[in-house]
């Protein structure tokens, strides 16, 4: 039975990742076909689609009466994104940077993280708190649009390849895969938590967070190996902000999220520590090196060790 559930969990994750890929490709195609400016496509559709796996799993978890799992997925993904993914990419290759590149986006990310903690101090993140978190995301998207150096150019229909029928099928199929996959992942995650006798949020902070962060992991490592480190770190910062401003906010609007003492003294502090370190390194260093990568990996290993120790 355990093996069957693990297989279902893996299949569900694959369905989410593949579905998100199809959904994103077709959504961008449709946006270009209708002449939407590229800068808006990048700041909205592509950015939001980056965290579609986390969004699908967390929102379904809230709908199905497991809001704590939605919180664990979002927070766990944020910790994994910086601690493991960015740590690994920096071990592979250092990243030259300037304060202007990292600080502005990282500041939005840290602001969202601090706001998430503050709204949690009363023991839950409710619908109003979710709305507050959403305003940070809206501000971030407006910032991307207003400060983009790209020219706002409308795409001519002749420049867009592919057929409407093909992309419509991909759009629908991708959406269906994400919905079905998220249901499988949540149900399997709940079963695994009961089987091992651990809280559901523990499974969400570890196994589910790892699975939903696969797109970020693959994208970041591929970009780094090809020499495009700026894409890697930009992807991570954007994904982390979206996990709070989009994933957590909508999940809380669906169903208030209860906050435990462990969330306040362990999970949130570690998440903010990762975000704060990234902002600090971006402001004080002319490049992110393997040393910073080792610091992130060590801190992540410390978090996981403490997390297992709380069981």
PAGU-169226 format. One record per residue (C-alpha): residue in three letters; residue number from 1; x, y, z negated. Coordinates in nm, 4 decimals, decimal comma. Example, Ala and Ser with C-alpha at 12.3 -4.5 7.8 and 13.67 -1.06 7.14 Angstrom:
% PAGU-169226
+-----+-----+----------+----------+----------+
|  aa |   i |        X |        Y |        Z |
+-----+-----+----------+----------+----------+
| ALA |   1 |   1,2300 |  -0,4500 |  -0,7800 |
| SER |   2 |   1,3670 |  -0,1060 |  -0,7140 |
+-----+-----+----------+----------+----------+
END
This chain:
% PAGU-169226
+-----+-----+----------+----------+----------+
|  aa |   i |        X |        Y |        Z |
+-----+-----+----------+----------+----------+
| UNK |   1 |   0,0000 |   0,0000 |   0,0000 |
| UNK |   2 |   0,2860 |   0,2378 |  -0,0836 |
| UNK |   3 |   0,4530 |   0,1737 |   0,2519 |
| UNK |   4 |   0,1229 |   0,2339 |   0,4309 |
| UNK |   5 |   0,0737 |   0,5688 |   0,2570 |
| UNK |   6 |   0,4307 |   0,6745 |   0,3339 |
| UNK |   7 |   0,3738 |   0,5880 |   0,7005 |
| UNK |   8 |   0,0487 |   0,7870 |   0,6996 |
| UNK |   9 |   0,2294 |   1,0796 |   0,5358 |
| UNK |  10 |   0,5018 |   1,0705 |   0,8027 |
| UNK |  11 |   0,2496 |   1,0436 |   1,0866 |
| UNK |  12 |   0,0550 |   1,3349 |   0,9399 |
| UNK |  13 |   0,3677 |   1,5501 |   0,9277 |
| UNK |  14 |   0,4540 |   1,4621 |   1,2875 |
| UNK |  15 |   0,1007 |   1,5516 |   1,3972 |
| UNK |  16 |   0,1230 |   1,8903 |   1,2233 |
| UNK |  17 |   0,4642 |   1,9780 |   1,3678 |
| UNK |  18 |   0,3741 |   1,8669 |   1,7211 |
| UNK |  19 |   0,0325 |   2,0287 |   1,7040 |
| UNK |  20 |   0,1832 |   2,3564 |   1,5849 |
| UNK |  21 |   0,4277 |   2,3466 |   1,8766 |
| UNK |  22 |   0,1497 |   2,2975 |   2,1327 |
| UNK |  23 |  -0,0688 |   2,5588 |   1,9641 |
| UNK |  24 |   0,2092 |   2,8190 |   1,9667 |
| UNK |  25 |   0,3090 |   2,7620 |   2,3296 |
| UNK |  26 |  -0,0489 |   2,7836 |   2,4543 |
| UNK |  27 |  -0,1373 |   3,0825 |   2,2325 |
| UNK |  28 |   0,1619 |   3,2795 |   2,3620 |
| UNK |  29 |   0,0705 |   3,1857 |   2,7217 |
| UNK |  30 |  -0,2879 |   3,3045 |   2,6733 |
| UNK |  31 |  -0,1671 |   3,6282 |   2,5114 |
| UNK |  32 |   0,0687 |   3,7000 |   2,8009 |
| UNK |  33 |  -0,2026 |   3,6136 |   3,0512 |
| UNK |  34 |  -0,4302 |   3,8758 |   2,8993 |
| UNK |  35 |  -0,1535 |   4,1371 |   2,9086 |
| UNK |  36 |  -0,0884 |   4,1707 |   2,5347 |
| UNK |  37 |   0,2455 |   4,3505 |   2,4688 |
| UNK |  38 |   0,5385 |   4,1198 |   2,3968 |
| UNK |  39 |   0,6238 |   4,2969 |   2,0718 |
| UNK |  40 |   0,2749 |   4,2284 |   1,9365 |
| UNK |  41 |   0,2940 |   3,8652 |   2,0482 |
| UNK |  42 |   0,6218 |   3,8238 |   1,8637 |
| UNK |  43 |   0,5107 |   4,0008 |   1,5474 |
| UNK |  44 |   0,1770 |   3,8222 |   1,5174 |
| UNK |  45 |   0,1220 |   3,4977 |   1,7079 |
| UNK |  46 |   0,4785 |   3,3650 |   1,7026 |
| UNK |  47 |   0,5457 |   3,4814 |   1,3466 |
| UNK |  48 |   0,2249 |   3,3338 |   1,2083 |
| UNK |  49 |   0,2667 |   3,0115 |   1,4047 |
| UNK |  50 |   0,6069 |   2,9585 |   1,2413 |
| UNK |  51 |   0,4348 |   2,8706 |   0,9146 |
| UNK |  52 |   0,1317 |   2,6989 |   1,0667 |
| UNK |  53 |   0,2227 |   2,3612 |   0,9061 |
| UNK |  54 |   0,2398 |   2,5191 |   0,5583 |
| UNK |  55 |  -0,0797 |   2,7130 |   0,6263 |
| UNK |  56 |  -0,2762 |   2,4091 |   0,7435 |
| UNK |  57 |  -0,1685 |   2,1899 |   0,4519 |
| UNK |  58 |  -0,2187 |   2,4584 |   0,1860 |
| UNK |  59 |  -0,5590 |   2,5780 |   0,3064 |
| UNK |  60 |  -0,6888 |   2,2217 |   0,3403 |
| UNK |  61 |  -0,5561 |   2,1470 |  -0,0088 |
| UNK |  62 |  -0,7539 |   2,4447 |  -0,1429 |
| UNK |  63 |  -1,0683 |   2,3447 |   0,0452 |
| UNK |  64 |  -1,0424 |   1,9874 |  -0,0863 |
| UNK |  65 |  -1,0057 |   2,0956 |  -0,4482 |
| UNK |  66 |  -0,6262 |   2,0778 |  -0,4854 |
| UNK |  67 |  -0,5204 |   2,4463 |  -0,4925 |
| UNK |  68 |  -0,2121 |   2,3728 |  -0,7058 |
| UNK |  69 |  -0,0776 |   2,1634 |  -0,4193 |
| UNK |  70 |  -0,1160 |   2,4629 |  -0,1881 |
| UNK |  71 |   0,0930 |   2,6764 |  -0,4258 |
| UNK |  72 |   0,3580 |   2,4068 |  -0,4601 |
| UNK |  73 |   0,3825 |   2,3749 |  -0,0833 |
| UNK |  74 |   0,4354 |   2,7492 |  -0,0311 |
| UNK |  75 |   0,6795 |   2,8035 |  -0,3192 |
| UNK |  76 |   0,8640 |   2,4783 |  -0,2513 |
| UNK |  77 |   0,9030 |   2,5684 |   0,1160 |
| UNK |  78 |   1,0474 |   2,9089 |   0,0258 |
| UNK |  79 |   1,3028 |   2,7523 |  -0,2077 |
| UNK |  80 |   1,3911 |   2,4853 |   0,0502 |
| UNK |  81 |   1,4211 |   2,7397 |   0,3324 |
| UNK |  82 |   1,6918 |   2,9441 |   0,1607 |
| UNK |  83 |   1,8515 |   2,6838 |  -0,0641 |
| UNK |  84 |   1,8798 |   2,3968 |   0,1810 |
| UNK |  85 |   1,8258 |   2,5300 |   0,5341 |
| UNK |  86 |   2,0169 |   2,8582 |   0,5059 |
| UNK |  87 |   2,2761 |   2,6874 |   0,2877 |
| UNK |  88 |   2,3376 |   2,4214 |   0,5528 |
| UNK |  89 |   2,3468 |   2,6695 |   0,8408 |
| UNK |  90 |   2,6085 |   2,8800 |   0,6602 |
| UNK |  91 |   2,8190 |   2,5702 |   0,5938 |
| UNK |  92 |   2,8114 |   2,5016 |   0,9685 |
| UNK |  93 |   2,8891 |   2,8584 |   1,0709 |
| UNK |  94 |   2,9306 |   3,1915 |   0,8918 |
| UNK |  95 |   2,6959 |   3,4735 |   0,9823 |
| UNK |  96 |   2,8210 |   3,8301 |   1,0463 |
| UNK |  97 |   2,5650 |   4,0763 |   0,9202 |
| UNK |  98 |   2,4976 |   4,4368 |   0,8275 |
| UNK |  99 |   2,2762 |   4,5760 |   0,5502 |
| UNK | 100 |   2,0352 |   4,7181 |   0,8066 |
| UNK | 101 |   1,9683 |   4,3791 |   0,9653 |
| UNK | 102 |   1,8917 |   4,1829 |   0,6495 |
| UNK | 103 |   1,7929 |   4,4354 |   0,3840 |
| UNK | 104 |   1,4681 |   4,5698 |   0,5339 |
| UNK | 105 |   1,3123 |   4,2317 |   0,6073 |
| UNK | 106 |   1,4518 |   4,0734 |   0,2907 |
| UNK | 107 |   1,3092 |   4,3605 |   0,0863 |
| UNK | 108 |   0,9606 |   4,2848 |   0,2198 |
| UNK | 109 |   1,0183 |   3,9185 |   0,1322 |
| UNK | 110 |   1,1327 |   3,9963 |  -0,2226 |
| UNK | 111 |   0,8454 |   4,2410 |  -0,2736 |
| UNK | 112 |   0,5970 |   3,9702 |  -0,1771 |
| UNK | 113 |   0,7673 |   3,7266 |  -0,4152 |
| UNK | 114 |   0,7587 |   3,9701 |  -0,7081 |
| UNK | 115 |   0,3937 |   4,0540 |  -0,6381 |
| UNK | 116 |   0,3110 |   3,6814 |  -0,6328 |
| UNK | 117 |   0,4714 |   3,6434 |  -0,9765 |
| UNK | 118 |   0,2941 |   3,9490 |  -1,1197 |
| UNK | 119 |  -0,0457 |   3,8296 |  -0,9973 |
| UNK | 120 |   0,0249 |   3,4913 |  -1,1591 |
| UNK | 121 |   0,0883 |   3,6206 |  -1,5112 |
| UNK | 122 |  -0,2802 |   3,5940 |  -1,6073 |
| UNK | 123 |  -0,2775 |   3,2212 |  -1,5320 |
| UNK | 124 |  -0,4157 |   3,2180 |  -1,1790 |
| UNK | 125 |  -0,3970 |   3,3739 |  -0,8356 |
| UNK | 126 |  -0,7561 |   3,4673 |  -0,7528 |
| UNK | 127 |  -0,9280 |   3,6053 |  -0,4446 |
| UNK | 128 |  -0,8357 |   3,9666 |  -0,5225 |
| UNK | 129 |  -0,4735 |   3,8669 |  -0,5827 |
| UNK | 130 |  -0,4784 |   3,6891 |  -0,2489 |
| UNK | 131 |  -0,5960 |   4,0088 |  -0,0815 |
| UNK | 132 |  -0,3086 |   4,2024 |  -0,2419 |
| UNK | 133 |  -0,0576 |   3,9492 |  -0,1108 |
| UNK | 134 |  -0,2140 |   3,9759 |   0,2337 |
| UNK | 135 |  -0,1545 |   4,3525 |   0,2382 |
| UNK | 136 |   0,2208 |   4,2906 |   0,2129 |
| UNK | 137 |   0,2018 |   4,0702 |   0,5218 |
| UNK | 138 |   0,0024 |   4,3340 |   0,7097 |
| UNK | 139 |   0,2637 |   4,5931 |   0,6164 |
| UNK | 140 |   0,5400 |   4,3618 |   0,7370 |
| UNK | 141 |   0,3718 |   4,3034 |   1,0730 |
| UNK | 142 |   0,3183 |   4,6778 |   1,1197 |
| UNK | 143 |   0,6845 |   4,7312 |   1,0318 |
| UNK | 144 |   0,7922 |   4,4796 |   1,2977 |
| UNK | 145 |   0,5747 |   4,6469 |   1,5592 |
| UNK | 146 |   0,6680 |   5,0076 |   1,4773 |
| UNK | 147 |   1,0402 |   4,9448 |   1,4380 |
| UNK | 148 |   1,0899 |   4,7021 |   1,7231 |
| UNK | 149 |   1,3537 |   4,8153 |   1,9695 |
| UNK | 150 |   1,1794 |   4,6308 |   2,2475 |
| UNK | 151 |   0,9785 |   4,8278 |   2,4964 |
| UNK | 152 |   0,6085 |   4,7608 |   2,4876 |
| UNK | 153 |   0,5561 |   4,6245 |   2,8339 |
| UNK | 154 |   0,2385 |   4,4632 |   2,9556 |
| UNK | 155 |   0,2980 |   4,1351 |   3,1347 |
| UNK | 156 |   0,1627 |   4,1025 |   3,4847 |
| UNK | 157 |  -0,0451 |   3,7924 |   3,5517 |
| UNK | 158 |   0,1874 |   3,6882 |   3,8337 |
| UNK | 159 |   0,4755 |   3,6576 |   3,5864 |
| UNK | 160 |   0,3002 |   3,3919 |   3,3792 |
| UNK | 161 |   0,3476 |   3,0318 |   3,4901 |
| UNK | 162 |   0,1103 |   2,7467 |   3,4152 |
| UNK | 163 |  -0,2638 |   2,6928 |   3,4484 |
| UNK | 164 |  -0,5413 |   2,8037 |   3,2179 |
| UNK | 165 |  -0,6846 |   2,4516 |   3,1996 |
| UNK | 166 |  -0,3532 |   2,2990 |   3,0917 |
| UNK | 167 |  -0,2923 |   2,5592 |   2,8220 |
| UNK | 168 |  -0,6499 |   2,5437 |   2,6971 |
| UNK | 169 |  -0,6122 |   2,1667 |   2,6532 |
| UNK | 170 |  -0,2820 |   2,2194 |   2,4673 |
| UNK | 171 |  -0,4448 |   2,4855 |   2,2488 |
| UNK | 172 |  -0,7360 |   2,2596 |   2,1527 |
| UNK | 173 |  -0,5209 |   1,9467 |   2,1151 |
| UNK | 174 |  -0,2682 |   2,1351 |   1,9041 |
| UNK | 175 |  -0,5399 |   2,2700 |   1,6765 |
| UNK | 176 |  -0,6929 |   1,9241 |   1,6335 |
| UNK | 177 |  -0,3555 |   1,7662 |   1,5543 |
| UNK | 178 |  -0,2806 |   2,0319 |   1,2918 |
| UNK | 179 |  -0,6205 |   1,9877 |   1,1253 |
| UNK | 180 |  -0,6076 |   1,6071 |   1,1240 |
| UNK | 181 |  -0,2423 |   1,6010 |   1,0218 |
| UNK | 182 |  -0,2979 |   1,8381 |   0,7295 |
| UNK | 183 |  -0,5813 |   1,6216 |   0,6009 |
| UNK | 184 |  -0,3646 |   1,3088 |   0,6191 |
| UNK | 185 |  -0,0723 |   1,4804 |   0,4459 |
| UNK | 186 |  -0,2816 |   1,6203 |   0,1595 |
| UNK | 187 |  -0,4702 |   1,2956 |   0,0992 |
| UNK | 188 |  -0,1483 |   1,0923 |   0,1140 |
| UNK | 189 |   0,0260 |   1,3417 |  -0,1145 |
| UNK | 190 |  -0,2526 |   1,3176 |  -0,3739 |
| UNK | 191 |  -0,2335 |   0,9368 |  -0,3613 |
| UNK | 192 |   0,1463 |   0,9375 |  -0,3977 |
| UNK | 193 |   0,1229 |   1,1693 |  -0,6988 |
| UNK | 194 |  -0,1198 |   0,9318 |  -0,8698 |
| UNK | 195 |   0,0872 |   0,6267 |  -0,7738 |
| UNK | 196 |   0,4098 |   0,7656 |  -0,9225 |
| UNK | 197 |   0,2300 |   0,9279 |  -1,2142 |
| UNK | 198 |   0,3540 |   1,2790 |  -1,1382 |
| UNK | 199 |   0,1643 |   1,6090 |  -1,1013 |
| UNK | 200 |   0,0344 |   1,6856 |  -0,7528 |
| UNK | 201 |   0,2327 |   2,0093 |  -0,7498 |
| UNK | 202 |   0,5542 |   1,8072 |  -0,7898 |
| UNK | 203 |   0,4831 |   1,6207 |  -0,4646 |
| UNK | 204 |   0,3967 |   1,9537 |  -0,3020 |
| UNK | 205 |   0,7179 |   2,1209 |  -0,4248 |
| UNK | 206 |   0,9347 |   1,8405 |  -0,2882 |
| UNK | 207 |   0,8008 |   1,5965 |  -0,0295 |
| UNK | 208 |   0,5303 |   1,8171 |   0,1241 |
| UNK | 209 |   0,7524 |   2,1273 |   0,1222 |
| UNK | 210 |   1,0269 |   1,9322 |   0,2994 |
| UNK | 211 |   0,7865 |   1,8052 |   0,5626 |
| UNK | 212 |   0,6195 |   2,1373 |   0,6394 |
| UNK | 213 |   0,9606 |   2,3092 |   0,6581 |
| UNK | 214 |   1,0823 |   2,0774 |   0,9347 |
| UNK | 215 |   1,0135 |   2,3366 |   1,2106 |
| UNK | 216 |   1,2271 |   2,5935 |   1,0265 |
| UNK | 217 |   1,4983 |   2,3323 |   0,9653 |
| UNK | 218 |   1,5166 |   2,2225 |   1,3288 |
| UNK | 219 |   1,4940 |   2,5793 |   1,4632 |
| UNK | 220 |   1,7598 |   2,7155 |   1,2283 |
| UNK | 221 |   2,0098 |   2,4340 |   1,2783 |
| UNK | 222 |   1,9636 |   2,4407 |   1,6565 |
| UNK | 223 |   2,0063 |   2,8187 |   1,6686 |
| UNK | 224 |   2,3203 |   2,7986 |   1,4534 |
| UNK | 225 |   2,4790 |   2,5228 |   1,6607 |
| UNK | 226 |   2,4156 |   2,7313 |   1,9735 |
| UNK | 227 |   2,5700 |   3,0404 |   1,8144 |
| UNK | 228 |   2,2492 |   3,2333 |   1,7484 |
| UNK | 229 |   2,2745 |   3,2672 |   1,3710 |
| UNK | 230 |   2,0671 |   3,5863 |   1,3713 |
| UNK | 231 |   1,7671 |   3,3849 |   1,4904 |
| UNK | 232 |   1,8198 |   3,1393 |   1,2073 |
| UNK | 233 |   1,8248 |   3,3893 |   0,9223 |
| UNK | 234 |   1,5457 |   3,5979 |   1,0756 |
| UNK | 235 |   1,3312 |   3,2862 |   1,1049 |
| UNK | 236 |   1,3892 |   3,1976 |   0,7384 |
| UNK | 237 |   1,3117 |   3,5453 |   0,6032 |
| UNK | 238 |   0,9966 |   3,5715 |   0,8134 |
| UNK | 239 |   0,8785 |   3,2231 |   0,7156 |
| UNK | 240 |   0,9286 |   3,2920 |   0,3445 |
| UNK | 241 |   0,7313 |   3,6152 |   0,3559 |
| UNK | 242 |   0,4533 |   3,4466 |   0,5505 |
| UNK | 243 |   0,4381 |   3,1603 |   0,2997 |
| UNK | 244 |   0,3368 |   3,4168 |   0,0384 |
| UNK | 245 |   0,1520 |   3,6801 |   0,2397 |
| UNK | 246 |  -0,0393 |   3,4368 |   0,4613 |
| UNK | 247 |  -0,0326 |   3,0833 |   0,3212 |
| UNK | 248 |  -0,0722 |   3,1592 |  -0,0497 |
| UNK | 249 |  -0,3068 |   3,4550 |   0,0006 |
| UNK | 250 |  -0,5579 |   3,2688 |   0,2188 |
| UNK | 251 |  -0,5383 |   2,9593 |  -0,0039 |
| UNK | 252 |  -0,6216 |   3,1760 |  -0,3073 |
| UNK | 253 |  -0,9124 |   3,3358 |  -0,1226 |
| UNK | 254 |  -1,0501 |   2,9893 |  -0,0508 |
| UNK | 255 |  -1,0040 |   2,8631 |  -0,4071 |
| UNK | 256 |  -0,8313 |   3,0370 |  -0,7017 |
| UNK | 257 |  -0,4930 |   2,8799 |  -0,7805 |
| UNK | 258 |  -0,4210 |   2,7868 |  -1,1420 |
| UNK | 259 |  -0,0706 |   2,8758 |  -1,2600 |
| UNK | 260 |   0,1083 |   2,6587 |  -1,5153 |
| UNK | 261 |   0,3773 |   2,7618 |  -1,7614 |
| UNK | 262 |   0,6285 |   2,5602 |  -1,5574 |
| UNK | 263 |   0,5445 |   2,7646 |  -1,2488 |
| UNK | 264 |   0,6206 |   3,0847 |  -1,4402 |
| UNK | 265 |   0,9446 |   2,9733 |  -1,6068 |
| UNK | 266 |   1,0898 |   2,7503 |  -1,3334 |
| UNK | 267 |   0,9419 |   2,7661 |  -0,9828 |
| UNK | 268 |   0,8845 |   3,1410 |  -0,9453 |
| UNK | 269 |   1,2169 |   3,2423 |  -1,1096 |
| UNK | 270 |   1,4152 |   3,0131 |  -0,8790 |
| UNK | 271 |   1,2263 |   3,1381 |  -0,5732 |
| UNK | 272 |   1,2950 |   3,4997 |  -0,6698 |
| UNK | 273 |   1,6588 |   3,4160 |  -0,7468 |
| UNK | 274 |   1,7075 |   3,2827 |  -0,3934 |
| UNK | 275 |   1,5359 |   3,5864 |  -0,2419 |
| UNK | 276 |   1,7307 |   3,8288 |  -0,4611 |
| UNK | 277 |   2,0642 |   3,6646 |  -0,3797 |
| UNK | 278 |   1,9931 |   3,6806 |  -0,0065 |
| UNK | 279 |   1,9112 |   4,0516 |  -0,0331 |
| UNK | 280 |   2,2181 |   4,1133 |  -0,2520 |
| UNK | 281 |   2,4518 |   3,9314 |  -0,0136 |
| UNK | 282 |   2,3039 |   4,1205 |   0,2802 |
| UNK | 283 |   2,3634 |   4,4556 |   0,1116 |
| UNK | 284 |   2,7120 |   4,3928 |  -0,0286 |
| UNK | 285 |   2,8845 |   4,1718 |   0,2279 |
| UNK | 286 |   2,9811 |   4,2202 |   0,5906 |
| UNK | 287 |   2,9112 |   3,8539 |   0,6617 |
| UNK | 288 |   2,7501 |   3,5490 |   0,5032 |
| UNK | 289 |   3,0144 |   3,2777 |   0,4735 |
| UNK | 290 |   3,0424 |   2,9145 |   0,3701 |
| UNK | 291 |   3,0861 |   3,0359 |   0,0116 |
| UNK | 292 |   2,7358 |   3,1837 |   0,0116 |
| UNK | 293 |   2,6141 |   2,8614 |   0,1726 |
| UNK | 294 |   2,7654 |   2,6583 |  -0,1118 |
| UNK | 295 |   2,6056 |   2,8910 |  -0,3679 |
| UNK | 296 |   2,2625 |   2,8391 |  -0,2103 |
| UNK | 297 |   2,3059 |   2,4604 |  -0,1920 |
| UNK | 298 |   2,4324 |   2,4403 |  -0,5507 |
| UNK | 299 |   2,1418 |   2,6482 |  -0,6772 |
| UNK | 300 |   1,8981 |   2,4288 |  -0,4840 |
| UNK | 301 |   2,0526 |   2,1120 |  -0,6303 |
| UNK | 302 |   2,0216 |   2,2688 |  -0,9760 |
| UNK | 303 |   1,6539 |   2,3441 |  -0,9183 |
| UNK | 304 |   1,5765 |   1,9903 |  -0,7997 |
| UNK | 305 |   1,7656 |   1,8411 |  -1,0953 |
| UNK | 306 |   1,5711 |   2,0528 |  -1,3449 |
| UNK | 307 |   1,2448 |   1,9799 |  -1,1616 |
| UNK | 308 |   1,2986 |   1,6038 |  -1,1910 |
| UNK | 309 |   1,3980 |   1,6535 |  -1,5537 |
| UNK | 310 |   1,0572 |   1,8034 |  -1,6320 |
| UNK | 311 |   0,8734 |   1,4834 |  -1,5372 |
+-----+-----+----------+----------+----------+
END
